[in-house]
Amino acid sequence: MSAYDNIRIKKLVLKGEKHKKSKKRKRDKEHNDKPEGSKKPKTQIDQDAEDHGGWWSTKAAVDITGTVAIEFGERCYLKALDNGLFTLGAPHNQGDGPDPEEIFTAFPINEQKVSFKSGYGKYLKIEKDGMITGRSEAVGSMEQWEPVFEGRRMALLAETGHFMSIDPEDDACVALRKKVGEHEICVVRSNAARNVVIDEEPKEEKGDLVEVEKNYVKKFQKFQDKRMRINQNGIRELVAAKADGSLHETLLDRRSKMKADRYCK
């Protein structure tokens, strides 16, 4: 057994029948009770993570903790062998995550460095000849790796000043170069739960307060001549309302005085 196996039309109303409340009135009341422009935050979809089976790309050293996979190239992951060596695994289909042998556990050492433990329970270490092995029972200086980020690229720096890479000849994992080239570029992916939401600004609130008020009048106007009716009291009260968090209520009140809102009584 492998060590990874554990791992809307009105209704006919008859005479004498009680009149039911209009759903439209209920919706209008709900609109008045709910602040304008309020939206439920939308969950942001990380397409890159979706393409990799839910494994998202880390962007900082602090993200590299817990269950991770080290990707070299396109959907190819570093794979642990039972002899303590590492190789590059076969390419995965879009939407698939790494195999069990390609999953590691990352442990933060400090704010800059981390260590990696393979599924065989051993830590990744750089040897004197540049080979990377997974035979260490504990973490020393040679088992520590520093994620180096530059723009959207990342590489893993060993204690010796060499970067982790994949030998193009035999797909072995080594650290032989002190400069980052195409073979040293990698991505550390994590499947840890994360809450990523985006609080979208309503399009009506783009621009200064004068434009904001015009936008909301356009959105909720009820008059048939389509002439815009803007409150002429200036924007001083809007500035104050925005500061204390009551902008939407103030805008609604100003429109109600102008009878310029289909939801105003």
N, C-alpha and C positions, 0 to 999 in steps of 0.2 A: 504494500500500500504506500502511495506517495505521501510525503510529508505535507503536501499541499491539499490533501483531501479533506482536511479539517477546517481547512481555512474558508279687435269693434261694431251693429244694427240693434235698434231698440227692440225690446221684447213686448209682445202683445199684452196689454194690461186689461183685465176684465173688470166689470163694474163690481165694486165691493171689495176688490183685491187691494191690499195695502201697497202703497207706493214705496218702492225701494230706493234707497239713496243712490244717486248717480256716482258711478265709478270715476267719472271725469272730475266731479267736485272733490272726490277723495284724492285724486292725483294732484289737483291744483293745491289742495291744502298741504299735501306732502311737499310740494315744491316750495311753498312759503315757509314751511318749517325747516327745510334743508338749505343751508347756505349755498349761494350761487357759486358755481365754479368748483364746488367740492367734488372730488373724484376719489375713488378707491385706488390706491396705488397699484400700478400694474407690475406684475412680476416680469422681470427682464429675462428674455430668453438668450442664453449663451449658446449660439449656434456651434461654436467651436467645441464646447463641451458635449453637445448633443452628438456631434460627429465622432466623438471619442467615447461613447457609451456613458456619458455623464461625468467623465473625468475632466476637470477644468484645469486650465493652465495657471500655475502660481506666478505671481508678479513681484513677490518680495520674499526675503528669507523667512519672515515670520509666518508666511503661508505654508512653509514646508514643514509639516508636522503630521504625525499619524500615518495613515495608509497612503502611499504614493507609488508612482511609476515613473521611470526615467525614459523619456522618449527621444530617440535619435532618428532624424529623417521623418517620413510621413507614416504615422501609425505603426512604427516599429519600436519595440521597447527592450530595454536591457533585461536580459534573462539570466537567472542564476542556474548554474549547473551543480550536480551533486558532488563534483570534485573540488568545489571551492572556487572555480573560475566563473567568468561571465562572458556571454556572447550576445549578439544582437538577434532578437527573436524575429520570426517571420512577420511580414506585413499583415495587418488586420484589416478586415472589411470596414467600411464606413459605418459608424454606429456601434461598433464592438469595442469593448474595453480590453484591458490587458489580461493575459492569462495568469493563473495563480503563481507560476514561477517568475512572472514579471512584476510581481507586487512586492514592495519593500515597506519597512516601517522607518519613518524618519524621526529622529530625536534632536531637538534643538540643544546646542551646546551653549550658545550665547546669542546675541542679536545678529551676529554675522555668520556663524558656523553651525553645521548640522552633521549628524552621523546617520548612516543608513544600515539597517539590519535586513538581511535577506530572509526569505521564508524558512531557511535552514537554521535560523537563529544565530548567524554569524555576521560580524560587522565588515563593511567594505573598507579595504586598506590598500594603500599604494605601496608596492614593494620597491626595493632599491633599483631593480631593473625596469621600473615603469609599469609592470604588470599590476592589474587590480585584482585582488583576491578577496574572498569572503570566508576567512577562516579564523578571524579574531574573536575571542570570547569577551573582550572588554574594549573600551574606547580609550585610545591614546592619541597622541598628536597625529599619527599617520592615518588614523581612522576618522579624522575630521575633514569636512569639505566646506568650502565657502562658495555659495551661489553668487556669481557675478552677473549683474544685469546691466545691459547697455541698450537703451531703446527697447525694442521688443525682443531682443535676443538675450540668451542666457547661456552661461557655461559654468561648470563646476571646477573650482580650483583646489588642488591638493596642497598639503603642507609643504611639499617640495617646490611649489611654484609652477607646477605643470597642470595642464587642464585635462580632465577626463575626456576621452574620445573613443571612437570605434576604429580599429585598424581596418582599412579598406580591403586588405588582402585576405584576412581570415575571420573578420567580424569579431575579433577578440576585444575586450575592454582594456584599454591602456591609458596611461597619462604620460606622454612623451614630449609634448610641445609646450613652450612657455608663451606662445601666441595663439590666439583663437582663430581658427580657420573653419571651413565648412564642416569638418568632421568633429569639431569640438562643440558645435552648437547643439544644445539639447533643450528639452522642456521637462520640468518636473511637474507631473500632473497629480492632482489630489481628488479623492471622491468624498471628502468630508462635507457634511451638510453646511450650507451657507444660505443666508437670506439676502438676496439681491433684489431690491425694488427701486423703481424709478418714480419719483414724484413729479409727474408731468405738469408743467405750468399751462393753465387754460389759455387757448389762443386769444381769448377776449382780454387777457391781462398783459398782453405784450404791448409795450410802449409806455408813454407817460400817463399820468392820471386823467388828463383830458381825453386821450385816446381810449383809455380803459372805459370811461363813462360812455363815450360814443359807441364803443363796441357792444356794451351791454344793452344800450337803448336799441341798437339795431337788432340785437338778438331777441329781445322780449317785447318790441313795440306791437301795439294792438290796433292803432289807427289805420284807416283805409287809404288816406291820401299819401301815406308813406313819408310825410314830412317829418324830419327829425326834430324832436322837442327835447332840448337839453336844459336842465336846471341852470339858471343864470346867477346863482349865489356864489360862484367862484369855486375854487378847489381847495380853499383853506381847510374846510371841514373834512375833505377827503384825505388830505395829508395827515390830519390828526387821527382820523379813523384808521388809516393804514398803520399808523404807529401803534395804536392800541388793539389792533386785530379785529376791528369791526367794519372793515371796508365794505364788504358785501351787504351788510345790513343798511349802511348809510346810503349806498348806491340805490338799493331798493326803495328806501324812504324818499330819496330825491326823485325817483321816477314816479312814485305814487302821487307826489304833489303835482307833477306835470301830467298825470293820468296817461303815462306813457308805457305802461306795462300791462300786458294781458293777464297777469296774475295778481294785479293790484285791485282792491275793492273800490 
